[in-house]
Amino acid sequence: MLVQTYYPQRLSPSRYDIFLASGWFRGSVMLYKMDLLCLDKEIYSVVNIRLNLERFSLRKSQRKIVKKVEERFHVKISNAFPNEQKELLYQKQKHKFQGFIHPSLSDYLNSSLPTSVFDTREVCVYDGDKLIAVSFFDLGERSIASLLCLYDASYSAYSLGVYTMLKEVDFGIKKGMKWYYPGYVLDSDSGFNYKLRLGDFEYYNSNKRWANFENFDSEESIGKLFKSKMARLKELFDQLGVPYTYTLYPFFSMGYVGFWSVEFVKFPGFYELSIEEDETKLIVSFDLDNLVFVVSKVVFASSYDHLVNMEVSEDFAESDKYLMRLLMISEDMAVENDAVSIIGWLTQKKLIKIED
């Protein structure tokens, strides 16, 4: 499945280690596993990475960052405690986040609940009494999961985002931890790649094994598979003169979470074809769970809009490349193994018109 979720009521440190080592992340009060993301008007594979702390040593450039910060500022590591200063940093920085955004820091960390099953710590950097950076990380038994870094942009000369990561790593080493999980990168160059400069990383591959990141091949990613299948379909549509609209659908994850009485669309992207039915869309996509092409009729799930209560980033809100409303399937119409066969079915059912 492209998305898996789990809401732990209890979670031992050793159990958390197992989740992290199996490609899971922590998001607020849930653990989740996601293979794809819609970002920057494109679809990407999520590539989990981790750092072996037993083999880590500071590089010269990293030692300079640490020295520069610690000669000038006061640093404190303690149990995580959201407060007004940290919330202010979050509100100032959240416009830079991509995708779905938690409305507040407390919501990001634990859905504003009074207790948490996670053992979360923080690195705080102060210029006098002024908080200029804070990062949050979870502890497992032998693992650290980095969650979020916030910093004052006016102190950008001090590389505070890199510094807090280095302090998390240092904390882990001193505690005898083995693994540092800073989240993920994507299967193409992106703004997430700064993490890779920290050290020699491993990545979680398609065989559910950790391997040296130097051996990562983006052409083998599930994101590239989806795009190649959809490109083949586009090629056939263009050859035949079939009109279509390609749409990215960030809400595809809703088809995998919860137990709904309806079937939400699970495709991160799809082609919409023209049909003469009010409020009904005819879509064609590639189903990555079953490796088949699918034709479906879908409608807006207006009565379920309340399920999506997070803010969205500017690229989602302002681009016509995304559909930012929940869709549910009203009828599964066809399943075929290849693009030619799905075109043949659409032609036979007279759902597409082929130009002469």
C-alpha positions as CSV (number, residue, x, y, z in Angstrom):
1,M,0.0,0.0,0.0
2,L,1.1,3.5,-0.7
3,V,0.1,4.7,2.7
4,Q,-0.1,3.0,6.1
5,T,-1.0,4.5,9.4
6,Y,-1.0,3.4,13.1
7,Y,-2.2,5.3,16.2
8,P,-0.2,3.8,19.1
9,Q,-1.9,3.9,22.6
10,R,1.4,2.7,24.1
11,L,4.9,2.5,22.5
12,S,8.0,1.2,24.1
13,P,11.4,2.6,23.0
14,S,12.4,-0.8,21.5
15,R,9.1,-1.0,19.6
16,Y,9.6,2.5,18.2
17,D,13.1,1.4,17.0
18,I,11.4,-1.4,15.0
19,F,8.9,1.0,13.3
20,L,11.7,3.4,12.4
21,A,13.8,0.6,11.0
22,S,10.8,-0.5,8.9
23,G,10.4,2.8,7.1
24,W,7.8,4.5,9.3
25,F,7.7,8.2,10.4
26,R,6.0,10.0,13.3
27,G,3.4,12.6,12.4
28,S,1.8,14.2,15.4
29,V,0.1,11.3,17.3
30,M,0.4,8.7,14.6
31,L,3.0,6.6,12.9
32,Y,2.7,6.5,9.2
33,K,4.4,5.1,6.1
34,M,4.1,6.9,2.8
35,D,5.7,5.9,-0.5
36,L,4.7,8.9,-2.6
37,L,4.3,12.7,-2.2
38,C,2.8,15.4,-4.5
39,L,5.1,18.4,-4.3
40,D,6.3,21.1,-6.7
41,K,3.6,20.1,-9.3
42,E,5.1,16.6,-9.5
43,I,4.9,13.2,-7.9
44,Y,8.0,11.9,-6.1
45,S,9.0,8.7,-4.2
46,V,9.7,9.1,-0.5
47,V,13.2,7.7,0.3
48,N,13.8,7.0,4.0
49,I,17.3,7.6,5.2
50,R,19.3,7.0,8.4
51,L,22.8,7.6,9.7
52,N,24.9,5.1,11.6
53,L,26.1,7.0,14.7
54,E,28.7,4.4,15.5
55,R,30.5,5.4,12.3
56,F,29.9,9.1,12.5
57,S,32.6,11.8,13.0
58,L,32.4,15.5,12.6
59,R,33.9,17.0,9.4
60,K,36.0,20.1,9.5
61,S,33.2,22.3,8.2
62,Q,30.8,20.8,10.8
63,R,33.2,21.5,13.6
64,K,33.3,25.2,12.4
65,I,29.5,25.4,12.5
66,V,29.4,24.0,16.0
67,K,32.2,26.3,17.3
68,K,30.7,29.4,15.7
69,V,27.3,28.8,17.3
70,E,28.5,27.8,20.7
71,E,31.0,30.7,21.0
72,R,28.2,33.1,20.5
73,F,25.0,31.5,21.9
74,H,23.6,29.5,24.8
75,V,22.4,26.0,23.9
76,K,20.1,23.8,26.0
77,I,18.8,20.2,25.5
78,S,15.8,19.1,27.5
79,N,12.4,17.4,27.4
80,A,10.2,19.0,24.7
81,F,8.0,21.8,26.0
82,P,6.1,23.9,23.5
83,N,5.7,27.5,24.6
84,E,4.9,31.0,23.2
85,Q,8.4,31.6,21.9
86,K,8.6,28.3,20.1
87,E,5.1,28.8,18.7
88,L,6.1,32.2,17.3
89,L,9.0,30.6,15.5
90,Y,6.7,28.0,14.1
91,Q,4.2,30.5,12.8
92,K,7.0,32.6,11.2
93,Q,8.5,29.6,9.4
94,K,5.5,27.4,8.5
95,H,4.9,29.4,5.2
96,K,8.1,27.7,4.0
97,F,6.7,24.2,4.6
98,Q,5.3,22.2,1.6
99,G,2.2,20.1,1.5
100,F,-0.2,19.8,4.4
101,I,0.7,22.0,7.4
102,H,-0.3,21.6,11.0
103,P,-1.9,24.9,12.2
104,S,0.2,25.1,15.4
105,L,3.4,23.6,16.9
106,S,1.4,21.8,19.6
107,D,-0.8,20.3,16.9
108,Y,2.4,19.2,15.0
109,L,3.9,17.5,18.0
110,N,0.9,15.8,19.7
111,S,-2.4,17.2,18.3
112,S,-2.5,19.5,21.3
113,L,-3.2,16.6,23.7
114,P,-1.8,16.8,27.2
115,T,0.2,13.5,27.0
116,S,2.1,11.6,24.4
117,V,3.4,8.1,23.9
118,F,6.6,9.5,22.4
119,D,9.7,10.6,24.4
120,T,10.4,13.9,22.7
121,R,13.3,16.2,23.4
122,E,14.4,19.6,22.1
123,V,17.5,21.5,21.3
124,C,17.1,25.2,22.0
125,V,19.5,28.0,21.0
126,Y,19.3,31.3,22.7
127,D,20.8,34.7,22.0
128,G,20.5,36.0,25.5
129,D,16.9,35.5,26.5
130,K,15.8,35.3,22.8
131,L,15.1,31.9,21.4
132,I,16.6,31.8,17.9
133,A,16.3,28.1,17.1
134,V,14.7,24.9,18.3
135,S,14.6,21.4,17.0
136,F,12.6,18.4,18.2
137,F,13.5,14.8,18.2
138,D,12.2,11.5,19.6
139,L,14.1,8.8,21.5
140,G,13.8,5.2,20.9
141,E,15.9,2.6,22.6
142,R,18.8,2.9,20.2
143,S,17.4,5.3,17.7
144,I,16.7,9.0,17.4
145,A,14.0,10.4,15.1
146,S,14.5,14.0,14.1
147,L,11.1,15.7,13.7
148,L,11.4,19.5,13.1
149,C,13.7,22.4,13.2
150,L,12.6,26.1,13.5
151,Y,14.9,29.0,13.4
152,D,15.0,32.8,13.2
153,A,15.9,33.7,9.5
154,S,17.8,36.7,10.6
155,Y,20.5,34.4,12.0
156,S,20.9,32.4,8.8
157,A,24.7,33.1,8.8
158,Y,25.0,30.5,11.7
159,S,23.5,27.5,9.8
160,L,21.2,26.8,12.8
161,G,19.3,24.1,11.0
162,V,22.5,22.1,10.4
163,Y,23.7,22.9,13.9
164,T,20.7,21.5,15.7
165,M,20.9,18.3,13.6
166,L,24.6,18.0,14.7
167,K,23.5,18.5,18.3
168,E,20.9,15.8,18.0
169,V,23.5,13.5,16.5
170,D,25.9,14.4,19.4
171,F,23.2,13.7,21.9
172,G,22.6,10.3,20.4
173,I,26.2,9.3,20.4
174,K,26.7,10.3,24.0
175,K,23.6,8.2,24.9
176,G,25.0,5.2,23.1
177,M,22.4,5.3,20.3
178,K,23.1,3.7,17.0
179,W,20.7,5.2,14.4
180,Y,19.8,8.7,13.5
181,Y,16.6,9.1,11.4
182,P,16.3,12.6,9.9
183,G,13.2,11.7,7.9
184,Y,13.4,11.3,4.1
185,V,14.6,12.7,0.8
186,L,13.0,12.4,-2.6
187,D,13.9,10.3,-5.6
188,S,15.0,13.5,-7.4
189,D,17.1,16.5,-6.3
190,S,15.0,18.6,-4.0
191,G,15.2,21.0,-1.0
192,F,15.4,17.9,1.3
193,N,18.9,17.0,0.0
194,Y,20.6,19.2,2.6
195,K,20.2,16.2,5.0
196,L,22.6,14.1,2.9
197,R,25.5,16.5,3.6
198,L,25.4,15.4,7.3
199,G,27.2,12.1,6.7
200,D,27.2,8.7,5.0
201,F,23.6,7.6,4.8
202,E,21.7,4.4,4.3
203,Y,18.4,4.3,2.5
204,Y,15.4,1.9,2.8
205,N,15.1,0.1,-0.5
206,S,12.2,-1.6,-2.4
207,N,13.3,-4.9,-0.9
208,K,12.7,-3.5,2.6
209,R,16.4,-3.5,3.4
210,W,18.8,-0.7,4.3
211,A,21.6,-0.1,1.8
212,N,24.3,2.4,1.2
213,F,22.8,5.6,-0.3
214,E,25.5,5.8,-2.9
215,N,23.8,2.8,-4.5
216,F,20.4,4.5,-4.7
217,D,19.0,4.4,-8.3
218,S,16.1,6.8,-8.7
219,E,15.0,5.0,-11.9
220,E,13.9,2.0,-9.8
221,S,11.7,4.1,-7.5
222,I,7.9,3.7,-7.4
223,G,7.5,7.3,-8.3
224,K,9.4,6.8,-11.6
225,L,7.3,3.7,-12.2
226,F,4.0,5.6,-11.8
227,K,5.2,8.5,-14.0
228,S,6.4,6.1,-16.8
229,K,3.1,4.3,-16.8
230,M,1.2,7.6,-17.0
231,A,3.5,8.9,-19.7
232,R,2.7,5.9,-21.8
233,L,-1.0,6.6,-21.4
234,K,-0.4,10.2,-22.3
235,E,1.5,9.2,-25.4
236,L,-1.4,7.1,-26.6
237,F,-4.0,9.8,-25.8
238,D,-1.9,12.3,-27.8
239,Q,-1.5,10.0,-30.7
240,L,-5.2,9.4,-31.0
241,G,-6.2,13.0,-30.3
242,V,-8.1,12.2,-27.1
243,P,-8.8,15.3,-25.0
244,Y,-7.8,15.0,-21.3
245,T,-6.7,16.9,-18.3
246,Y,-3.9,15.7,-16.0
247,T,-4.4,16.4,-12.4
248,L,-2.3,15.9,-9.2
249,Y,-4.3,14.7,-6.2
250,P,-2.6,15.2,-2.9
251,F,-5.6,13.8,-1.0
252,F,-4.9,10.3,-2.3
253,S,-3.7,9.3,1.2
254,M,-7.2,9.7,2.5
255,G,-8.1,6.5,0.7
256,Y,-5.8,4.6,3.0
257,V,-6.5,6.1,6.4
258,G,-9.5,5.4,8.6
259,F,-12.5,3.2,8.0
260,W,-14.9,5.1,5.8
261,S,-18.2,4.1,4.5
262,V,-17.1,5.3,1.0
263,E,-14.2,4.6,-1.2
264,F,-11.9,7.6,-1.6
265,V,-9.7,7.9,-4.7
266,K,-6.2,6.5,-4.0
267,F,-4.4,7.7,-7.1
268,P,-1.8,10.5,-6.6
269,G,-2.5,11.6,-10.2
270,F,-5.0,10.9,-12.9
271,Y,-6.3,11.8,-16.4
272,E,-9.8,13.3,-16.4
273,L,-11.8,12.6,-19.6
274,S,-14.8,14.5,-20.8
275,I,-18.2,12.9,-20.1
276,E,-21.7,14.4,-20.2
277,E,-22.7,13.7,-16.7
278,D,-23.3,16.5,-14.1
279,E,-20.8,16.4,-11.1
280,T,-19.3,13.1,-12.3
281,K,-15.7,12.8,-13.5
282,L,-14.3,10.0,-15.5
283,I,-10.7,9.3,-14.6
284,V,-8.0,7.0,-15.7
285,S,-4.9,6.2,-13.7
286,F,-2.4,3.5,-12.8
287,D,-3.0,1.6,-9.6
288,L,0.3,1.1,-7.9
289,D,-1.1,-1.3,-5.3
290,N,-2.2,-3.8,-8.0
291,L,0.0,-2.7,-10.9
292,V,-3.0,-2.2,-13.3
293,F,-4.7,0.6,-15.2
294,V,-8.1,1.6,-13.8
295,V,-11.1,3.6,-15.2
296,S,-13.4,5.0,-12.5
297,K,-16.3,7.4,-12.2
298,V,-15.8,9.7,-9.3
299,V,-17.7,12.5,-7.5
300,F,-16.8,15.2,-5.0
301,A,-17.2,13.9,-1.4
302,S,-18.5,17.2,-0.1
303,S,-20.1,15.7,3.1
304,Y,-16.6,14.4,4.1
305,D,-14.7,17.7,3.6
306,H,-14.5,18.1,7.4
307,L,-12.0,15.2,7.5
308,V,-9.4,17.4,5.9
309,N,-8.7,20.0,8.6
310,M,-5.0,20.9,7.9
311,E,-3.7,24.0,6.2
312,V,-2.0,23.7,2.8
313,S,1.1,25.3,1.4
314,E,1.0,28.0,-1.2
315,D,2.0,25.7,-4.1
316,F,-1.1,23.5,-3.3
317,A,-3.5,26.5,-2.9
318,E,-2.4,28.6,-5.8
319,S,-1.7,26.0,-8.6
320,D,-4.4,24.6,-11.0
321,K,-2.3,21.5,-11.3
322,Y,-3.7,20.1,-8.0
323,L,-7.3,19.1,-7.1
324,M,-7.7,20.1,-3.5
325,R,-11.1,18.5,-2.8
326,L,-11.9,15.0,-1.7
327,L,-13.0,12.6,-4.4
328,M,-14.9,9.3,-3.9
329,I,-15.4,6.5,-6.4
330,S,-19.0,6.1,-7.5
331,E,-18.2,3.3,-10.0
332,D,-15.2,1.1,-10.8
333,M,-15.6,0.6,-14.5
334,A,-12.5,-1.2,-15.9
335,V,-9.2,-2.8,-15.0
336,E,-6.5,-3.6,-17.6
337,N,-2.9,-4.7,-17.4
338,D,-1.5,-2.2,-19.9
339,A,-2.2,1.2,-21.5
340,V,-3.1,-0.2,-24.9
341,S,-5.8,-2.4,-23.4
342,I,-7.3,0.4,-21.3
343,I,-7.5,2.6,-24.4
344,G,-9.2,-0.3,-26.3
345,W,-11.8,-0.6,-23.5
346,L,-12.5,3.1,-23.5
347,T,-12.9,3.1,-27.3
348,Q,-15.2,0.0,-27.3
349,K,-17.4,1.7,-24.6
350,K,-17.4,4.9,-26.7
351,L,-16.1,6.8,-23.7
352,I,-13.4,8.5,-25.8
353,K,-13.5,9.9,-29.3
354,I,-10.6,9.3,-31.6
355,E,-9.8,11.9,-34.2
356,D,-9.7,10.7,-37.8
